[in-house]
Amino acid sequence: MGAEPLSKNKVALAQAPFVLGLQPSALVDHVARVDWSLLDQILGEHGGSIPVELGELEYILREVKIHVISCHDNDNDNDDDYPSSHIKTLAGGSVANTIRGLSNGFGISSGIIGACGDDEKGKLFDHNMSSNGVDLSRLRKKKGHTAQCVCLVDDLGNRTMRPCLSNAVKVQAEELTKEDFKGSKMVRNFKQPLLKLLESGNIDLCFANEDEATELLRGEQNADPVTAVEFLAKYCQWAVVTLGPNGCIAKHGNEIARVPAIGEAKATDATGAGDLFASGFLYGVIKGLSLEECCKVGACSGGSVVRSLGGEVTLKNCHWMYKQMQIKDLPTPEISK
């Protein structure tokens, strides 16, 4: 990612940069809270993400309708679009979650590059993202299927994900043009191997969760979050390792910040927690906040999305996030006022 931090005395005068996310395949999430008996029926261990074929995804969705349980979460707004006792279907994918969070929650002009199919799922992705203010002018519509993922949530808020990417349309590297990136200040791109990309010197900011950080340092004697953030900081200006319920650790230059998680001790659904942390952290970078303040905004944002199902922050949870930011004396976005 690349963006120059804005000094605080220039925040009011500066125009918010256009944040652009690259997610080659548009993805639709089907999120539901289910009982353990369904998790025992599907192949693979509980938790994590294992790709499946379309037939298996459709089988799981049929079974979900039988095993779905009511979710009495912190967002009990009687939302007609997403009733708590049914499957919540919405645009998904890590990049989409972050970009939507930046646009909807923080009022930052944001867009996404990618491709969606000409099917109903593609229309759903388009509607969900555009209704949250995301610019879709760079989203290609292609003949074919849109990627899908079933997100099964247990009573502890843990996710078991089964994505179906086979035969899904996606934007190819050779299709990208300079016009796609015109006017953008930040780009999130996962096209190249991480280490090679880091060593290129083209990455200004890197996020990693604890598992990713450990994998990055596999074979090292001290493969802990502190070592990981120090390693990442050798190659980029901002290095952040999220630690789930234990918050995060980050480094920028010689400054290191540790910030605890904010919100409920027990998450309703952990889907999108890291993605929305990234939304908040990026908002802080754009506004020229200190490293610790960026982490705190990220913690408020990440804490807001785990209060209900899915990787989208609802209106009620947006207000909860703004309240947490005010309590911590952090600048809230104009759209919250």
C-alpha positions in Angstrom: 0.0 0.0 0.0 1.2 3.5 -0.6 0.0 6.7 1.0 1.8 9.7 2.6 0.5 10.4 6.1 -1.1 13.8 6.5 0.1 16.0 9.3 -2.6 16.9 11.8 -2.5 20.6 10.9 -3.2 19.8 7.3 -6.1 17.3 7.9 -8.8 19.9 7.5 -7.4 21.3 4.2 -6.4 18.0 2.6 -8.7 16.1 0.4 -9.3 12.5 1.4 -7.3 10.2 -0.9 -9.1 7.6 -3.1 -8.5 4.2 -1.6 -8.5 1.4 -4.1 -8.7 -2.3 -3.3 -7.8 -5.2 -5.7 -9.9 -8.3 -5.2 -9.6 -10.4 -8.5 -12.9 -12.3 -7.8 -16.0 -10.7 -6.4 -17.2 -13.0 -3.6 -20.6 -13.5 -1.8 -20.7 -14.7 1.8 -23.5 -16.8 3.2 -23.2 -16.4 7.0 -25.2 -18.3 9.5 -24.9 -19.5 13.1 -25.3 -23.2 13.2 -25.2 -26.0 15.8 -22.2 -28.3 16.2 -23.9 -31.3 14.4 -23.6 -29.6 11.0 -19.9 -28.8 11.6 -19.4 -32.5 12.3 -21.0 -33.4 9.0 -18.8 -31.4 6.6 -15.4 -32.4 5.6 -12.3 -30.8 7.2 -11.6 -29.6 10.7 -13.6 -26.9 12.4 -12.3 -23.4 11.8 -10.2 -22.2 8.9 -11.0 -22.2 5.2 -11.1 -25.2 2.8 -12.1 -24.7 -0.8 -15.1 -26.8 -2.0 -16.8 -27.5 -5.4 -20.1 -25.9 -6.2 -22.0 -29.1 -5.5 -20.6 -29.4 -1.9 -21.3 -25.7 -1.3 -25.0 -26.1 -2.4 -25.2 -29.2 -0.1 -23.9 -27.2 2.9 -26.4 -24.4 2.2 -29.3 -26.9 2.1 -28.1 -28.3 5.4 -27.7 -24.9 6.9 -31.4 -24.3 6.5 -32.0 -27.3 8.8 -29.3 -26.5 11.4 -29.4 -22.7 11.5 -30.0 -21.3 15.0 -31.2 -17.9 16.2 -28.5 -15.4 16.8 -29.5 -13.0 19.7 -26.5 -10.7 19.1 -25.8 -7.1 19.9 -27.4 -5.9 16.8 -31.0 -6.9 17.5 -32.5 -4.3 15.2 -35.1 -6.5 13.5 -33.3 -5.9 10.2 -35.7 -7.2 7.6 -32.8 -7.8 5.1 -30.8 -10.0 7.6 -33.2 -11.6 10.1 -31.1 -13.2 12.9 -32.6 -16.6 12.5 -31.7 -16.9 8.8 -28.7 -16.9 6.5 -27.1 -13.5 6.0 -25.9 -13.1 2.4 -23.7 -10.2 1.5 -20.6 -9.1 -0.4 -17.5 -10.7 1.1 -13.8 -11.2 0.8 -11.1 -9.5 2.8 -10.5 -6.6 0.5 -14.2 -6.0 -0.1 -14.8 -5.9 3.7 -12.0 -3.4 4.2 -13.1 -1.1 1.4 -16.8 -1.2 2.4 -15.8 -0.4 5.9 -13.7 2.6 4.8 -16.6 3.9 2.7 -19.5 3.2 4.9 -18.0 3.6 8.4 -15.4 6.4 7.8 -16.7 8.2 4.7 -13.4 7.7 2.8 -13.8 7.7 -1.0 -13.1 4.0 -1.9 -13.3 1.7 -4.9 -12.6 -1.9 -5.9 -11.0 -3.6 -8.9 -12.2 -7.0 -9.8 -14.7 -9.1 -11.7 -18.2 -10.4 -10.9 -20.3 -12.8 -12.8 -23.5 -12.0 -14.7 -25.5 -14.1 -12.2 -27.7 -13.2 -9.2 -24.8 -13.4 -6.9 -23.0 -10.8 -9.0 -26.0 -8.5 -8.8 -26.0 -9.0 -5.0 -22.3 -8.1 -4.7 -22.9 -5.0 -6.9 -25.9 -3.9 -4.9 -24.3 -4.4 -1.5 -21.1 -2.6 -2.3 -22.7 0.3 -4.2 -25.3 0.9 -1.5 -22.4 1.3 0.9 -20.9 4.0 -1.3 -18.1 1.9 -3.0 -17.1 3.0 -6.5 -17.6 0.0 -8.8 -16.5 1.7 -12.1 -13.5 -0.7 -12.2 -15.5 -3.8 -11.4 -15.7 -5.9 -14.6 -18.9 -7.9 -15.3 -18.2 -11.1 -17.0 -20.2 -14.0 -18.3 -20.1 -16.8 -15.7 -20.4 -17.5 -12.0 -19.6 -15.2 -9.0 -17.5 -16.8 -6.2 -19.2 -17.8 -3.0 -18.3 -18.8 0.5 -20.3 -20.4 3.3 -19.3 -19.0 6.7 -20.6 -21.2 9.5 -20.4 -19.6 13.0 -20.5 -21.7 16.2 -21.8 -20.5 19.6 -18.4 -19.2 20.5 -18.3 -16.9 17.4 -15.6 -19.0 15.6 -15.9 -19.4 11.8 -15.6 -22.4 9.6 -15.4 -21.2 6.0 -15.9 -23.2 2.8 -15.3 -21.0 -0.3 -16.2 -22.0 -3.8 -13.9 -20.3 -6.3 -14.0 -23.0 -9.0 -15.2 -21.6 -12.3 -15.7 -18.2 -10.7 -14.9 -15.2 -13.0 -11.9 -13.0 -12.0 -9.9 -10.1 -13.4 -6.7 -11.2 -15.0 -3.4 -9.3 -14.5 -3.1 -8.6 -18.2 -6.5 -6.8 -18.1 -5.4 -4.2 -15.6 -4.5 -0.8 -17.1 -3.0 2.5 -15.8 -6.5 3.9 -15.9 -7.7 1.4 -13.3 -5.3 3.0 -10.8 -5.6 6.6 -11.9 -6.3 8.9 -8.9 -5.7 6.2 -6.3 -3.5 6.7 -3.3 -3.5 3.2 -1.8 -3.6 -0.1 -3.5 -4.1 -3.5 -1.8 -2.6 -6.2 -4.0 -2.1 -9.8 -3.2 -0.9 -10.9 -6.7 2.7 -11.6 -5.9 4.3 -13.8 -3.2 4.4 -11.9 0.0 8.2 -12.1 0.7 9.1 -11.1 -2.8 6.7 -8.2 -2.7 8.0 -7.0 0.7 11.6 -7.2 -0.5 10.8 -5.2 -3.6 10.4 -2.1 -1.4 7.0 -1.2 -3.0 5.0 -1.9 0.1 4.4 0.9 2.6 2.0 -0.8 5.0 1.5 -4.5 5.8 -1.1 -6.2 8.0 -0.7 -9.8 9.2 -2.7 -11.7 11.7 -1.0 -13.9 14.3 -1.2 -17.1 12.3 0.1 -15.4 9.1 3.0 -13.8 11.1 3.9 -17.2 12.5 3.8 -18.8 9.1 6.0 -16.0 7.7 8.7 -16.8 10.3 8.4 -20.5 10.2 11.7 -22.1 11.1 12.9 -19.1 13.0 13.7 -19.6 16.7 11.6 -16.8 18.0 8.5 -16.8 15.7 6.4 -14.5 18.0 4.3 -11.4 17.1 7.1 -9.0 18.3 9.7 -10.7 16.1 7.2 -10.7 13.2 6.4 -7.0 13.4 10.1 -6.2 13.6 10.7 -8.4 10.5 7.9 -6.6 8.5 9.1 -3.2 9.6 12.4 -3.8 7.9 10.6 -3.6 4.6 7.7 -1.2 5.0 6.9 2.0 6.9 4.0 0.6 8.8 3.9 -3.0 10.1 0.9 -4.4 12.0 0.2 -7.8 13.5 -3.3 -8.3 14.8 -3.7 -10.6 17.8 -7.4 -11.4 17.8 -8.9 -10.8 21.3 -5.4 -9.7 22.5 -5.4 -6.6 20.3 -2.5 -5.7 18.1 1.2 -4.7 17.9 2.5 -2.3 15.3 5.6 -0.5 14.4 6.3 2.7 12.4 9.9 3.9 12.2 11.3 3.6 15.7 7.8 3.8 17.3 6.1 0.6 18.6 2.5 0.5 19.8 0.6 -2.2 21.6 -3.2 -1.7 21.9 -5.7 -4.1 23.5 -8.9 -5.2 21.7 -12.0 -3.2 22.3 -15.5 -4.5 22.7 -17.2 -7.7 23.8 -15.2 -10.4 25.4 -17.2 -12.9 23.4 -17.7 -12.2 19.7 -20.9 -13.0 18.0 -19.0 -13.7 14.8 -15.3 -13.0 14.1 -15.8 -12.7 10.4 -14.2 -9.5 9.1 -12.6 -8.5 12.4 -9.1 -8.1 10.9 -10.5 -6.6 7.7 -12.4 -3.9 9.6 -9.4 -3.3 11.9 -7.5 -2.5 8.6 -10.3 0.0 7.7 -9.9 1.8 10.9 -6.1 1.8 10.8 -6.1 3.1 7.3 -8.5 5.9 8.3 -6.0 6.9 11.0 -3.1 6.9 8.5 -5.1 9.1 6.1 -5.9 11.5 8.9 -2.3 11.7 10.0 -2.9 10.1 13.4 -0.1 8.7 15.6 0.7 5.0 15.3 -1.1 4.3 18.7 -4.1 6.3 17.6 -4.3 4.4 14.3 -4.3 1.1 16.3 -7.0 2.4 18.6 -9.3 3.4 15.7 -8.6 -0.1 14.1 -9.5 -1.7 17.4 -12.8 0.3 17.6 -13.6 -0.7 14.0 -12.7 -4.3 14.4 -14.6 -4.5 17.7 -17.8 -3.2 16.0 -18.1 -5.8 13.3 -17.8 -8.8 15.7 -21.0 -7.7 17.4 -23.2 -9.3 14.7 -23.1 -11.8 11.9 -21.1 -11.1 8.7 -18.2 -8.8 7.7 -20.3 -5.7 7.4 -20.7 -3.1 10.2 -24.4 -2.3 10.6 -25.7 1.2 11.4 -26.2 0.4 15.1 -22.7 -0.9 15.4 -21.3 2.1 13.5 -22.8 4.3 16.2 -21.2 2.0 18.8 -17.8 2.4 17.1 -18.2 6.2 17.0 -19.0 6.2 20.7 -15.9 4.2 21.5 -13.8 6.6 19.4 -15.2 9.5 21.3 -14.5 7.9 24.7 -10.8 7.4 23.6 -10.6 11.0 22.3 -10.1 9.9 18.7 -11.4 12.0 15.8 -14.6 10.7 14.4 -15.4 10.9 10.7 -17.6 13.7 9.4 -20.4 11.2 8.5 -20.8 10.4 12.2 -21.9 13.9 13.0 
